[in-house]
Amino acid sequence: MTVRRIRYVDMAKGLALVMVILSHTDGAMWAVPFDNFSLAVFFVCAGFTTSAGSLSLRRKFRGLVVPYVTLSAVCLLYSLAVGREVTPQALAGIAYSRFCLYPGTDSPGQVVLMTLNNSVLWFLTALFSSYVVLRLILLPDSVSRQALMASGSLVVAGMADFLPVLLPWSLDSAFFFAPMMWCGFRMRARDTLACVGLPTASGLFVVYGVLFCITGMTNYSVRDFGDSLILTFAAGVSGSAGLLAVCRWLEQSGRRVPLVEKLNAQALTVFGLQLIFIGLAWRVCVRFVPEDWLALTVVAEVVAACVGGYFAGRVMRRVLPFYR
């Protein structure tokens, strides 16, 4: 079945992907302004492109968990090739699919699990778990009951925030992500973006900026939702809606960014293997780029992650029939 692409959604996800990659480079400080929505964009867009009548968890499993296993295997083989120690703890991390065991990276006695350049892959299983919760949210026919279910999901997310450990496959955080997906689903259903121009988009970014100043930095991978889970949720949705609105305006005005849209065609591979290519670029830059030329190093890391991941994705799709 051919899936009809929504170009401005692809553009938004492509831009968000670059933001996420930037946050993992030596220029991470330049990605701080996007911290509260760069990852939320993917959840909102996932809901935006979801049809309630055709939400197949089997298809989502094939589209997310199979690539997760495949990309984990690539990271494992790369680690073996470069001589990195592969511990039983690291192997357990692939199955557990969380960066570490306890909330927050600075928890006492923290146990780091994903140490094979695969720490970003937690997102794939988190997205699958979130689809499971989204399906529950969409069970009622009425919008009001769905809204009640989404609100209840956020309550569960708030309660899960008190758990002493991070649950496998982000089963705890999925109750935070799924309502974001539902917001994207409702945006599409009501065609909300059709009446959102640049002034409104600017207003959404202002709202996002205010909320970001209140909530502070986040780290979804370790269940760190800043100083307020609810306000972080609102910041993620408002920033994502603003980016989608801007991308829709760019498309309608003929100012598309085709390279970013093309990047999104291999988004899973680019996202999943970014740390490998960032690391390779860093090794080259350490030898040939002066220390005070930080911007050049950052550009090299971002370009390596994008270009390397893009072509790796094309090769893997051609060589591995099950990798889609």
N, C-alpha and C positions, 0 to 999 in steps of 0.2 A: 504494500500500500504506500503510495507516494504522499508524503507529508508536505502540505503547503506551508512554506516558510513565511513568517511575518518579519519583514526586513528590519523594521525599527526595533523589534524585540531582539533580533540577532545583533543589531548594532549596540544596543544597551548591554547585552551580555558580553559582547566583545570588549567594550570599554571597561566594564567591571572586571573582566578577566585581566586586563592590563593593570588595573588598579591593584588587584590581589597579588599579581606577580611583583609589582613594584614594592609592595609591603614586605616581600620576602628577600629583597635585595639590600645592598648597602645603602640604598636611598630610601629605606623604610620610613624615615621621618617625613619624606615628601608625600607619603600616602596617608598620613595622619588625618587630614581633613575629610577623607572618604571612609574612615575607619568604621563608622556605624552603619554604612549602607552598602559598601562594596560587595560584601558577601550576601547581604539580604536581597540584593537585586536578583540573584539566582533563584531564591525561593519564591519571590514575588512573580518572576517570569515563569517559573515552573507552574504556578497556579494559573497564570494568565493564559498559558497555552494548553490548559487541561480542560477537557470536556467531561462533565459529570457522567454522561452516559457511556463513555468509552474509556474510563479510567481502569486500565487492566494492571493489576499488581504483578501478574505474571510477565507482562511486557516490560514493566518498570524494572523487575528483577533482572531480566535479560539485558536491559539497556543500562543498568547501573552496577549491579553486583558482578556480572560477568566481566565488564571492563575493570571493576575493582580488583578482582582476582588476577586478571591479566596484567594490569599495571603494577600490582604488588609483586608479581613474578619478575617483571622487568627490573624493578628496583632491587629485588633480591639478587638477581643475576648480576646486575651492575655492581652491587656491593661486593659480591664474591670476586668479580673481575678486578676491582681496584684494591682488593686486599682488606676490605673492612671486615671487622669481626662480626659474625652473625651469631648472636646469642639465642638461647631458648626464649629469653624474654622478648627479643625482637620478633621471633617467629610467633610468639603468643600475641604480640601486638598486631600482627596481620589479621589474626582471627578476631581479636577484640575490637579492632578498628577504632581506637582512641589514642590520641597522642600520649597521654599519660593516665595514671590510675586515679589520681585525686584531683579535685577541682582546683584551678589556679596553678600556674606553673611554679609558684614559689611556696607551695605547701610543704610543711616539714616531712621529711622522709619520702619525698615524691618519687614515684616509680615511672620513669620514661619508657614507653613501650615501642613507639614507632621511630626507630633510629636508622632506617635504611633509605634515607632520602624519600620516604613514603609518608611523611607526617601529614601532608595535605590531603591524602586519599581518604581520610575520615569523612570528608564531605560527601563522597559518593554513597556510602552506607547511610549517612545521616539523611540524605535526600530520599533514599528509599524508605527509611523508617517514617519520614515525614509524609510521604505519599500514603502510607498505611493509616496514619492519623487523619490525613485529609479525607480519605475515603469515609471514615467515621463521621467527620464533620458534615460531609455532603449527603449522609443518609436521609435526613429529613427533606421533604420537598419544599417547605416554606423557607424564605430567606431569613425570617425572624428566628426560626428554630436553628437554622445553620449558624446564625450569629451567636445564639446562646451556646451552641456546641463549641464554637471557636473561643468564646469567652471562658467556657469551662476548661478548655484545653490550656489556656493561659494560666488559669488557676492551678491546674495540675503542674504546669511548668514551674510556677512559683513554689509549689510544695516540693517538687523534685530538686529544686535548688538547694534544699537542706540535706540532701543525701550526702553521706560522707565520701562516696566514690562516684566516679563517672560510669554510667552504664554502657555496656557494649552497644555498638552500632548507633550511638547517640539516642537510645530509646528514651532517655530523660529529656534531652533538648528537643526532640521531635515535637513535643507538645508546645514548644515555643515557635518552632519553624512552621508548623502546619497552618496556624492562623495567618501567618504572613502569606502563605500560598493561597489561602482562602481569600484574602484581600485582593491578590492578583486575579483570582478567579472571578470575583465580583466586579473588578474594574473592566474585565473583558465582557462579562455578561451585560453590564449597563452601558458599555461603550463610553466609559467615563472620560477617557483620554481625548475623545472627539471634541469635547468642549473645553479642553485645557490648552491654552496658548502659552506663549513665553512669559507673560506677566504672572499667570497662575503658577507656572513651573518655577519661576523665580521666588514666588511666595512659598512654595513647598520647600525650596532649598533654604529659605530663611528660617522656616519652622524647624527643618532638620538641624541647622546650625545652632539654634537656641537649645534644642533638645540635646545635641551633642555636648554643648558646654555644660549642661546639667549632669548628664550621665557619665561623661568621661570615656576613656578608652574601653574597648571590649575585646574579648577573644572567644568567639563562639566555640572553638574546638575544645576548650576546657571549661565550658559552661560559665564563662565570665561575661555577664551581661551588664557590666558597668554598675553604677550606683542605683539604678532603678530598672527592673526588668520591663515594666510597662512602658516607661519613657523610651527605653532602648528599642522596644518593639515599634513604638510610634515613630521614632527617628528612622528606623530601617525602612518602614513603609513609606514615609513621606519622602525620604531621599530617593528611594527606588522609583516612586511615582514621578518625581521631578525629572529623573534621568530618562525614564520612558517617554515622558512628554516632550523633552528636548529632542530625543532621537526621532520621535514621530514628526516633529516640526522640521527637522533636518531632512527627513525623507520627502515630506510633502513639498519642501522648498527646493528640492533637487540638490541638497548639500550633503549627500550621503557619504559615508566613510567605507568604501567597498573593501579595503584591506582588513578593517576590523570585522566586518561581516564575514569575510572569508576565513578569518582566524577562528570564528565561532564554529565553522564547519568541523574543526578538529578540536573543539573545546575540551572534551574529556581528556584527550591525550596531552594537550598543552598544559591543562591544569594539573594532571596527575604526574607528569614528568618534569615539571618546572624546576624542582630543586636540583635535579641532575644537571640540567643545562645551565642553571644559574651557577652551580658549583664549578662546572667546566670553564665558563666564561671568567669566573673569579680567578681561577688558577692562571689563566692566560694573562689577565690584567695585572696580577701581582708581579709577573715577570717583566711586562713590557709597558705598563702605564704608570706614570709617576703618582705617588701617593696623593698629591694635592689635586689631581685631576679626577676627583670623585665622580663628577657628572658623567665623564666618559665611561668609567667603570660601570656605573648604574645603567647607562644606555646599552652597553655591551651585554650586561646580564639580562635585561628585559628583552632585547632583540634575540639573544641566544635562546631564551626560554620560548619565545613565540615562534621563531623560525624552526628551531630544533624540534619542538613539540609538534608543529604543524606537519613537517615532513615525516616525523616518526609516526604520526597518526595515519598518514597516507600509506606508508609502507605496511603498518600493522593491519590496516583494513584490507590491503591487497593480499597479504601473506596469511592472515588468520581469518578465515571465513566467518567464525563465530564472533569476531570482534567488530561491533557496529556502534 
